[in-house]
C-alpha cells in the first residue's frame, strides 16, 4: 500500500460506481480512511474497510445526517470529493421543471450544500475536490442542464478557494469523455451511436477514451500534501480533446 494519504480522512459522494468508485478505491489504496455514499444500498463489492451511507445529496436533511456520521466517526475531515452527479439528455426546450430539480438539485445545489456543511469540519489545509466537466466550457449537444450545472461547479470552486483559504484548498477536475454509464447515455441519443463514438475517439490525441482511474490518479494528487500550493484551479483531463482543432482529422 502506498502511504501518500496516510492519516487523512476522506468523504467521496457518489462512490457507488464510475469515477466516484475509482476515487474511493484509489484513496483507500493510498492509506486514507474513506467514507462514501450514494442514493442506493451499500454495493456488495465495496471493501469492508470503507464506510457507506445511503444519502441523497440534493436533500439538506440527508447531508446533515451525513455530516453527523462523519463527526461521529472521525470528528474532522481532510478531503471532500463532490462527485455525485446526474444528467438528462435533453435540450432546453425539452427540459421540464422536474428535470431542473433532478439535475441542478444534485449537480449544483448538492455540491453547494455539501461544501457548506463540511467546511466547518475540514482540517486546516484540507482539500475539497469538485468533479466538474469539460462540458462547463464547451457544451455537449443535448445536455443543457448538465452543461450549466458543471459551469456552476467550476465557479463555486474558485469562490471557495478565494473565500475560505488558507483553511482549505479547493480545486475542480474537469473530465472529458470517461467511459462510464453517463458517457454511454450521451452517445446513445446520437442518430448513429457507433459513428458518434468512432468520431469522438478519433478527436483524442491520446487515441482512446478516458477511464475512471485517469481521474482518480489526479484526485489522489489533489488530496495529498504534494499539491499544497494548488487551489482555485480547474484541471482538465480529457486526453487532449479540447486542445485540438474542431476540424475532423479525416479531412486531411
N, C-alpha and C positions, 0 to 999 in steps of 0.2 A: 504493500500500500504506500502510495506517495503521501507525504505529510504536508503539502502546500497549504492545506486548510485546517490543519490540526488545531484543535481548541476552539474553532469557530462554530457557531450555531447558525443554521440557515433555514429559512422558510421559502418554499417554492410553490406558488399557486399553479393549479392546472398541471399537476405532476403525474397524471394517470398514463399518458402516452406521448408520443411525438417529442417535440423539443423539450417540454417540461420534464418528461421522464428521463431523457438523456442527461439533463442538467442534474436531476436528483441523483442518478447513478454516478455521474462524474464527481459531484461534491462528496458523496459518501466514499468513493474510492480514494479521494484525496484527504480523508480524515475528518471531514466536518460531521457534526451532529445534524441530521436533516429531518425536518418535518415537511410534509407535502399535503395537498388537499385537492379535492375535486367534487363535482356535484353528485357523483355516484358512490357506491360502496367501495371499500378498500380493494384494490386489484389483487388477484390471487398470487401474482408473481412478484409482488413488492417485498423486498427483503425484510425480515423481522426487525432489523435494527433501525428501520426508517419509520417514523411515526406518521400516521394518516388520520385525517379528519374529513368528514363529509361537509363541504362548505360551498355555498353559492355566493361568490364574491360580489354579486350585484345587490346583495341584501345586507344592510348595515348591521342588523341583529346577528347575522351569522359571522360577519367579520369581527364583531365584538366578542362572540364566543370563541373564535379562533385566537384572538389576542389573549383571552383569559387562559386558554390552554397553553400558549407559549409562555405566558408568565408563570404558570404552574410548573411547567417542565424545566425551564431554564432561567426565567426571570429577565433575561436580556436577549437581544438578537444581534448577530454580527452581520448577517447577509439576508436581504429580502429580494426575491426574484418574482416580479409580477409577470407571469407567463400566461395565466388563464385568458382565453380568448375564444370568440366565436365569429362566424362570418355568415352573411346571407348573400347569395348570388343574385342580386337584383340591381337594376338602375334606380335612380332617384324616383322616377315616375312610377315604378313598380313597387316601391317600398311603402309598407304600411306603418302605422304608429306602433303596432306590436313589434315589427321588425326593429324599429328605432329602439324600443325599450330593451329588446333582447341583445342587440349588438352594442349599443352605447352603454347599456347598463353594466355589461361585463368589461368591455374593452376600454372604456373611458371612465365612467363613474366608479367601476370596481377598482381600477388602478388608483384613482384618486383617493377613494375611501380606505383602501388598504395602506397606502402610504401615510395618510393622516393618522390611522390607528396605530401604526407600528413605529413611526418616527420617535415617539417618546421612549420606546423600548430599545432603540438602537444604541449599541456601544459607540463611544466616541471613535470616529474614523471608520464606522461601519459602512457597508456598501449596499446601495439599492440598485438593482439591475432591472430595467423595464424592457420587455420584449416588444419592440416596435415592428417596423416593416419598411422595405423599400417602397411599398405602396403609399407611404405617407408623402413621398416626394414625386413619384412617378406613378400615377393612378393606374391600377389594373382595371380592365374593362369589366363592367357589370358588377362592381363591388363598391358602390358609392358609400355606403355606411362604413364598411370596413376601412376603406382608404381614409375617410375622415377621422375615424376613431384612432387610427395609428398616428395621424398628424397631431392629434391631441396628446398622445403619449409622448411624442418627441418634445412638444412644447412644455409639458409638465416636467419632464426630465430636467430640462435646462433650468426651470424655475426652482425646483427642489435643490439642485446643486448650488444655485446662487443664494437662495434664501436660508438654507439650512447647513451650509458649510461653515466651519470645518467639522461640525458634529458628524455629518455623513457625507459620503461621496454618492453621487447619483449619475448613472450612465444608462444609455439605451443601446440595445443591439438591434440592428435593422436587417433581419434575414431576407434573402432573396427567395428563389424557388427551392424550398426544402421539402423533400419527399415525405409528406405526412397526409393525413386524411383531408386536411384543408386544401392542399395543393391538388389532390385528386378531384375534389369537388369543383374547384375552379376550372380545371381542364374539361371536366365532364359537360359543362354548359356550352362549350365551343361547338360549332357546326360539325367539325371533324376533329374530335379529341385526339386521335392519333397523329394527325397532321400538326395540330397545335403543339403537342409535346415535342415532335421532331423539330419543328421550327424553333421552339423555345430552347431546347438543349443546344442547338447549333449557334445560338447567340451567346453562349457562355464560353469565354476564353479558356477556362479550365477544362472544357469538354465534357462536363457532367452536371447534373443537378446536385444540390447540396443534400447532406444527411443531417439528422438531428445532432449527431456528435460534433459536426462542424461548428454549431452554435454553442454547444456545451463547452467546447475547448476554450472559447473566448470568455464564457461566463466564469470559468474557473479562474482565469487570469484577473478578471474584474473583481472577483470575490477575494482574491488573495492580496497580501501586502505588497506584492510586486507592482501593483497598479496604483500605489498610494498617491501619485500625482495626477491621476486621470479622473476628471469629473466634468459633468455637464456636456458630455460628448455623445454622439450617436454613431456607433461603429457599424458600418455596412459590411455584411458578409454575404456576398452574392455571386461568388465565382467570376467576378468581373463583368456581370451582366450590364450594370448601369454605367460602366466605364466605356462601353462600346458604342459606336455609331448605330442609330436605328436602321441603317441600310442593311438589307439582307445580304449576308456574305455570299450566298449562292449566285448573286448577280454579277460577281466579278470572276 
